[in-house]
Amino acid sequence: MNILVGTSKGLLVWEKSKGNWAVKKVLFKGMPVAQVYADPLTSYWWASLAHRHWGQKLHFSTDLGNTWQQLTPPTFPQGAVL
């Protein structure tokens, strides 16, 4: 069993072993993780990073945090007027 905790310094993965909880992994070290979600239907992990310069970036992992992919953010069509 894991508990995912987003912090201003990264994503902490806590694991319970022999009745005790301990940090198993620290992911996205030094990056603020605003939200994190473990999808029980797909087993995907989702993490939203709050980049101060680039804004929010959404990442997902299909292998319990071993590798991550970043979703391409939506863009305005070329020539769109705001």
C-alpha positions in Angstrom: 0.0 0.0 0.0 1.3 3.5 -1.0 0.4 7.0 0.0 1.3 9.7 -2.4 2.0 13.2 -1.0 2.6 16.3 -3.1 4.8 18.9 -1.4 6.6 22.1 -2.4 9.8 20.0 -2.7 8.5 17.0 -4.7 6.3 14.0 -4.6 6.8 11.6 -1.7 5.8 8.0 -2.0 5.1 6.5 1.4 4.9 2.7 1.8 3.8 0.6 4.7 6.0 -2.3 5.6 5.8 -4.5 8.7 3.4 -2.0 10.3 5.5 1.0 9.8 5.3 3.8 7.2 8.5 5.1 5.5 9.3 7.2 2.4 10.0 4.8 -0.4 10.7 7.3 -3.2 11.0 11.1 -3.7 10.0 12.0 -7.3 10.2 15.4 -9.0 12.8 16.5 -6.5 12.8 20.2 -5.9 9.6 20.8 -7.9 6.3 21.9 -6.3 3.7 19.1 -6.8 0.3 20.8 -6.4 -1.9 17.7 -6.8 -1.4 13.9 -7.1 -3.8 11.1 -7.8 -3.6 7.3 -8.0 -6.3 6.1 -10.3 -7.7 2.9 -9.0 -9.3 1.9 -12.3 -6.2 2.2 -14.5 -3.4 2.1 -11.9 -2.0 5.3 -13.4 -0.4 7.9 -11.2 -1.1 11.6 -12.0 0.9 14.5 -10.8 0.4 18.2 -11.4 3.5 20.3 -11.1 3.2 24.0 -10.3 6.1 25.5 -12.3 6.4 29.1 -11.2 7.6 30.2 -14.7 5.8 27.8 -17.1 2.6 27.2 -15.1 0.9 23.9 -14.4 2.2 20.8 -16.1 0.4 17.5 -15.9 2.4 14.2 -15.8 1.3 10.6 -15.6 3.0 7.3 -14.9 1.9 3.8 -15.9 4.5 2.0 -13.8 4.0 3.3 -10.3 6.3 6.3 -10.7 9.3 4.7 -12.3 8.8 6.7 -15.5 6.7 9.7 -16.3 5.2 11.3 -19.4 4.1 14.9 -19.6 0.8 15.7 -21.3 0.9 18.3 -24.1 -1.0 21.3 -22.9 -3.8 22.7 -25.1 -2.9 25.6 -27.4 -4.8 28.3 -29.2 -5.2 27.8 -32.9 -2.8 29.9 -35.0 -4.3 33.2 -35.8 -6.9 33.1 -32.9 -7.8 36.4 -31.4 -8.1 36.6 -27.6 
